[in-house]
Amino acid sequence: MERRCYFGDIARLWGYATAEQVLTALNIQKAREENGLAHRYIGDVMVDLGLITDWQRNEILEAQAQGTALDCLAWRP
């Protein structure tokens, strides 16, 4: 079974965010859902927090669409 290309992994490996910033966004995402709020994608949470730009989010999403974990982690526009 192939591993998915996780948004936070790509953001961290490409130097867009630290592991701590990704964890903060994941915790906010989880807390929102636990409080009955609508699901927000981690990329959108990170943009809302000012951790990454819209452009960086879109770049990561494009990499995720490329396919395998190795492909999306290595691919850069």
C-alpha positions as CSV (number, residue, x, y, z in Angstrom):
1,M,0.0,0.0,0.0
2,E,1.3,3.4,-1.0
3,R,1.6,6.2,1.5
4,R,-0.3,9.4,0.8
5,C,1.5,12.7,0.3
6,Y,0.5,14.5,3.4
7,F,0.2,18.3,3.1
8,G,2.1,19.0,6.3
9,D,5.0,16.7,5.3
10,I,5.4,18.5,2.0
11,A,5.2,22.0,3.7
12,R,7.9,20.9,6.2
13,L,10.2,19.2,3.7
14,W,10.0,22.1,1.3
15,G,10.9,24.6,4.1
16,Y,7.6,26.4,4.1
17,A,6.8,25.5,7.7
18,T,8.4,23.9,10.7
19,A,7.2,20.7,12.3
20,E,5.9,22.8,15.2
21,Q,3.8,25.0,12.9
22,V,2.3,22.0,11.1
23,L,1.4,20.4,14.5
24,T,-0.2,23.7,15.6
25,A,-2.3,23.8,12.5
26,L,-3.3,20.1,13.0
27,N,-4.3,20.8,16.6
28,I,-6.4,23.7,15.5
29,Q,-8.0,21.6,12.8
30,K,-8.8,18.9,15.4
31,A,-10.1,21.4,18.0
32,R,-12.5,22.9,15.4
33,E,-14.0,19.5,14.6
34,E,-14.2,18.6,18.3
35,N,-16.2,21.8,18.9
36,G,-18.6,20.9,16.1
37,L,-17.2,23.4,13.6
38,A,-16.9,22.7,9.9
39,H,-13.9,20.8,8.7
40,R,-11.1,23.0,7.4
41,Y,-8.2,21.6,5.4
42,I,-4.8,22.0,7.0
43,G,-3.6,24.2,4.1
44,D,-6.4,26.6,4.7
45,V,-5.7,26.6,8.5
46,M,-2.1,27.3,7.8
47,V,-3.0,30.2,5.4
48,D,-5.4,31.6,8.0
49,L,-2.6,31.5,10.6
50,G,-0.2,33.3,8.2
51,L,2.1,30.3,8.3
52,I,2.1,29.9,4.5
53,T,0.8,31.9,1.6
54,D,-2.1,31.1,-0.8
55,W,0.5,30.4,-3.5
56,Q,2.5,28.0,-1.3
57,R,-0.8,26.1,-0.4
58,N,-1.7,25.8,-4.0
59,E,1.8,24.6,-4.9
60,I,1.6,21.9,-2.3
61,L,-1.8,20.8,-3.4
62,E,-0.5,20.6,-7.0
63,A,2.3,18.3,-5.7
64,Q,-0.1,16.1,-3.9
65,A,-2.0,15.7,-7.1
66,Q,1.1,14.3,-8.8
67,G,0.7,10.9,-7.3
68,T,3.1,8.8,-5.2
69,A,4.8,10.1,-2.0
70,L,8.2,10.2,-3.6
71,D,6.9,12.1,-6.7
72,C,5.1,14.7,-4.7
73,L,7.9,15.2,-2.2
74,A,10.5,15.6,-5.0
75,W,8.4,17.6,-7.4
76,R,8.8,21.4,-7.4
77,P,7.5,23.8,-10.0
